[in-house]
Amino acid sequence: MAVDHPISADRKSGLIGAGRWLVYHLLSLETVLVLFLHGRHLRVFLPNIPFPETLLFGGVSVVVAGWLILRDGIYRRGIPIVIAGLVFSAWMLAAYGWTQETALARENLNFILGVNLWALFVAACVVANSRERVLRLLLLLVAVAGVLSFSGLYIEQMHGSFRFYRGSAGDWDPRTYLSWGNIVATGAAIAMALVVQTRLGSRKQLVAAIIFCAGFLFVMISGARGAALGITAAALFALFVDRPRINHGRIEVPKTQFVVVTVSLLLVAYVAYLLTTGQTTSTLGRFLQLFDQADDPLLRRGANRFDYFAGAYRAWLAAPLFGQGLYGFSHFFCGPGAPPGCYPHNAILHILADFGLIGLLLFGVFAVAAMRHLHLERLRRDPLMLTLTMAFVTVVVNVMVASDTATNYRLFFFLGLLALRPPPASDDEEDEEEGEDEDRAVAA
């Protein structure tokens, strides 16, 4: 993976050089941003902090990123994405004016206009400017995924069920299995890409393979169905991008195809073994439960995906153009003072229900502004872009099946990262195309 200014430990200087290398990477903006993204879900590994982790590490990242902007300037390739995100966020703010769920909307309004937009700006206009920073960020996400995976597997082994584990003091959030599962899914997708792109038999490939296997196993025992779907979707995306080629009468099978297909066959064999022996995992059991509910509606108890989807559709039909307003679906479906988790669990239906067709159009412009850099040729010749996109796929799957779209700042962050600077060899060509695209965007 080509980077701008690769920094590595000086082997001749021994431990001093290795220490400097470690400090250089750990005391970086990317470390702060990883804690900004996931700090509230990593409290068990962090010192006791008297402030909300998201706000604390977000504030630190503002200071560090501000210094980098003064030194390097704002990355202009990310500006169209930020503008599109601002327009969509402005519509969410306007939707506060006609919502009936004013309490919940007011509670999250500062988060939507503060955390979301900062995540988008720092990713698109600071981090995406440096390929080294993006690579460091992805590796840190893999490291966090590894720590959570092995910790979760240990808890499963020692306490019998990670999903229902509440910590030694009984103070863990009941949805910890979901938050950890989503973090691990993103890291596992990155690790999968590293397995494909590193040298066969190297230590890096071995470490990446171990983290990927541990991550997927943790997701399977955690009960996080969306995380399992995210890893699967990332693998299918890699297969689609790096397809077999026919050259000079020969069929060339890329290493991506070989590795992903081999891993997939092993996982299918493992699942088949569990089913034939009458065993299961928490995630697999929840998938089977979902299929049973689809076949027989009488098996459904409490709020479930089918009811949420139908309710979101009815909410949109009641206000097709403007929607129910910010968090209006919660009031429409669950009534006043809705409990946590009362949202459609699908980004498209959520936007339609709360913000109407106008909101969906503005969100589409936002998504297109970010994903316009994702063309097959770029993905095939730029391993870092492919790795980043595989991680992005897991985030998209999460908002399509499980997450509250309005406050999902991970989605805003990864949309901003898609402005990633092209490899150095093609900077000039890409800059010319970028300038033309931005001129057309400004004219529009």
Stockholm file with secondary structure:
# STOCKHOLM 1.0

chainA/1-444         MAVDHPISADRKSGLIGAGRWLVYHLLSLETVLVLFLHGRHLRVFLPNIPFPETLLFGGVSVVVAGWLILRDGIYRRGIPIVIAGLVFSAWMLAAYGWTQETALARENLNFILGVNLWALFVAACVVANSRERVLRLLLLLVAVAGVLSFSGLYIEQMHGSFRFYRGSAGDWDPRTYLSWGNIVATGAAIAMALVVQTRLGSRKQLVAAIIFCAGFLFVMISGARGAALGITAAALFALFVDRPRINHGRIEVPKTQFVVVTVSLLLVAYVAYLLTTGQTTSTLGRFLQLFDQADDPLLRRGANRFDYFAGAYRAWLAAPLFGQGLYGFSHFFCGPGAPPGCYPHNAILHILADFGLIGLLLFGVFAVAAMRHLHLERLRRDPLMLTLTMAFVTVVVNVMVASDTATNYRLFFFLGLLALRPPPASDDEEDEEEGEDEDRAVAA
#=GR chainA/1-444 SS CCCSSCCCCCGGGHHHHHHHHHHHHHSSHHHHHHHHHHGGGCGGGSCCCSSCHHHHHHHHHHHHHHHHHHHHCCCGGGHHHHHHHHHHHHHHHHHGGGCSCHHHHHHHHHHIIIIIHHHHHHHHHTGGGCHHHHHHHHHHHHHHHHHHHHHHHHHHHHHSCSTTCCCTTSCSCTTHHHHHHHHHHHHHHHHHHHHHHSCTTCHHHHHHHHHHHHHHHHHHHHTCHHHHHHHHHHHHHHHHHSCCEEETTEEECCHHHHHHHHHHHHHHHHHHHHHHTTCCCHHHHHHHHHHHHHHCGGGCCSSCHHHHHHHHHHHHHHSTTTCSCTTHHHHHHHCSSCCTTCSCSSHHHHHHHHHHHHHHHHHHHHHHHHHTTCCHHHHHHCHHHHHHHHHHHHHHHHHHHTCCGGGCHHHHHHHHHTTCCCCGGGHHHHHHHHHHHHHHHHHC
#=GC SS_cons         CCCSSCCCCCGGGHHHHHHHHHHHHHSSHHHHHHHHHHGGGCGGGSCCCSSCHHHHHHHHHHHHHHHHHHHHCCCGGGHHHHHHHHHHHHHHHHHGGGCSCHHHHHHHHHHIIIIIHHHHHHHHHTGGGCHHHHHHHHHHHHHHHHHHHHHHHHHHHHHSCSTTCCCTTSCSCTTHHHHHHHHHHHHHHHHHHHHHHSCTTCHHHHHHHHHHHHHHHHHHHHTCHHHHHHHHHHHHHHHHHSCCEEETTEEECCHHHHHHHHHHHHHHHHHHHHHHTTCCCHHHHHHHHHHHHHHCGGGCCSSCHHHHHHHHHHHHHHSTTTCSCTTHHHHHHHCSSCCTTCSCSSHHHHHHHHHHHHHHHHHHHHHHHHHTTCCHHHHHHCHHHHHHHHHHHHHHHHHHHTCCGGGCHHHHHHHHHTTCCCCGGGHHHHHHHHHHHHHHHHHC
//
